[in-house]
């Protein structure tokens, strides 16, 4: 078999393997659990948006993340890791690096929104858009790009699948306040080659949303919705 023909054949085999991989299939840790990296946005000197006197976005996102972690204590199927454990400065690059280092199967970044219009309210779910790679010369390079594109497409599809699950669960927290799924170049998601979404959980600039987000009971309600979304995804 000629080298070019073998290259094409190998690509087809790898593509078939990607296509036959069932939805939700992923690598597991040494104990056989799926790894989910929860990213509480901001932290340290980066407060994020203010919700009340002494309470900022960084506080709410970390509280929700810790509640999710608690939901999975003792789980034999899913392991939760946090991109930051306390009120510390964590660069975006380190959050991505932690996802790669931990071989995470899913990445969820939690944020609180803000807008110039105080009437803006509800939640938004973002996923990273997919742009096909530029065509390259040579059979070997072209075949590698085909495989990479297939893997990226699969991860994008899984991101959208998780985003839809999240959307349905969050609708119970913010009834009829779903602002939709949004595709875009979300900074914190860049560099990740796994299913990944970012959630804007409400608007700090909206009085009703702000009241919800500062309520401990509501924070638990949000964390439960996210935990149930993770369970359903896997």
Buried (B, 14 or more C-beta within 10 A) or exposed (E): EEEEEEBBEBBEEBBEEBEEEEEBEBEBBEEEBBBBBBBBBBBEEBBBBBBEEEBBBBBBBBBBBBBBBEBBEEBEEBBBBBBBBEBEEBEBEEBBBBBBEBEBBBBBBBBBBBEEEEEBBBBBBBBBEBEEEEEEEEBBEBBBBBBEBBBBBBBBBBBBBBBBBBBBBBBEBBEEBBBEBBBEEBEBBEBBEBBBBBBBBBBBBBEEBBEBBBEEEBBBBBBBBBBBBBBBBB
